[in-house]
């Protein structure tokens, strides 16, 4: 079995690489992405179920993260073209009651993800 490199993170620092892994897993609906929900802006919903399904399908496979659109490397926001329309998705991290920001971004027991699908004009 090959050894894998482990990134060490100093106490009090954010492990951006682990957040990116968890965000990717959440988008792909894998258990290691933790709990959360996917919501869409009313304007996205008004486009109809085929449009929403196309958004969800592209979000599952999205991998166009660059330093320009993902400066911290957390894979929390993406920009796509769906049926000729520009669409964004954004992942926010909340506490387990969805009331405040999470106190521990990489602790899946204390963090809930909300992925929002929206048009740029909704931001």
C-alpha positions in Angstrom: 0.0 0.0 0.0 1.4 3.4 -1.0 1.9 6.0 1.7 0.0 9.2 1.3 1.3 12.6 2.2 -0.4 14.2 5.2 -0.7 18.0 5.4 -0.1 19.3 8.9 -2.1 22.2 10.0 -1.1 24.4 12.9 -3.6 24.8 15.8 -6.0 27.6 15.1 -5.4 27.5 11.4 -8.0 26.5 8.8 -7.4 23.2 6.9 -8.5 24.5 3.4 -7.5 21.2 1.7 -9.8 19.2 4.0 -12.6 21.7 3.6 -12.2 21.3 -0.2 -12.4 17.5 0.1 -15.5 17.7 2.3 -17.1 20.3 -0.1 -16.4 18.0 -3.1 -17.8 15.0 -1.3 -20.9 17.0 -0.3 -21.5 18.1 -3.9 -21.2 14.5 -5.0 -23.5 13.4 -2.2 -21.0 11.2 -0.5 -21.1 10.5 3.3 -17.7 12.1 3.9 -19.3 15.4 2.8 -21.4 15.5 6.0 -24.9 16.6 6.4 -26.6 19.5 4.7 -29.1 20.6 2.1 -29.2 21.9 -1.5 -31.4 24.9 -2.2 -32.0 27.0 -5.2 -33.0 30.6 -5.8 -36.6 31.1 -6.9 -35.4 32.3 -10.3 -33.6 28.9 -10.8 -36.7 27.0 -9.6 -38.9 29.0 -12.0 -36.8 27.7 -14.9 -38.4 24.3 -14.4 -37.4 20.8 -13.3 -35.3 20.0 -16.4 -33.2 23.1 -15.8 -32.8 22.3 -12.1 -31.8 18.8 -12.9 -29.2 20.0 -15.4 -27.8 22.3 -12.7 -27.6 19.4 -10.2 -25.9 17.1 -12.8 -23.3 19.7 -13.6 -22.6 20.5 -9.9 -21.9 16.8 -9.3 -19.1 16.7 -11.8 -17.9 20.3 -11.6 -14.1 20.6 -11.3 -13.2 23.9 -12.9 -11.6 25.4 -9.8 -8.8 27.8 -10.4 -6.9 30.4 -8.3 -9.1 33.1 -9.8 -12.4 31.6 -8.7 -11.2 29.6 -5.7 -8.4 31.6 -4.0 -8.5 29.6 -0.8 -8.8 26.2 -2.5 -12.0 25.3 -0.6 -14.1 24.4 -3.7 -17.0 26.4 -2.2 -18.1 28.3 -5.4 -18.5 27.4 -9.0 -19.6 29.1 -12.2 -21.3 27.2 -15.0 -23.3 27.6 -18.2 -26.6 25.7 -18.1 -28.8 25.8 -21.2 -27.2 29.1 -22.3 -27.6 30.7 -18.9 -24.8 31.6 -16.4 -25.4 29.7 -13.1 -23.4 29.8 -9.9 -23.4 27.5 -6.9 -22.1 28.4 -3.4 -21.5 26.2 -0.4 -21.8 27.8 3.0 -20.9 26.2 6.3 -23.3 26.5 9.3 -23.6 25.1 12.8 -25.7 22.0 13.3 -28.8 24.1 13.8 -28.3 26.1 10.5 -28.4 29.3 12.6 -24.8 30.6 12.8 -21.5 29.9 11.0 -19.8 26.7 12.0 -17.5 26.8 15.0 -15.3 24.0 13.5 -15.3 23.9 9.7 -13.7 20.5 9.3 -15.7 18.8 12.1 -18.6 17.0 10.3 -20.4 16.6 13.7 -20.5 20.4 14.1 -20.9 21.5 10.5 -23.9 21.5 8.1 -23.4 22.5 4.5 -25.9 24.5 2.4 -25.3 24.5 -1.3 -27.2 27.3 -3.0 -27.8 27.3 -6.8 -28.4 30.8 -8.2 -28.1 33.2 -11.1 -25.4 35.8 -10.7 -28.2 38.4 -10.5 -29.4 36.7 -7.3 -26.1 37.1 -5.5 
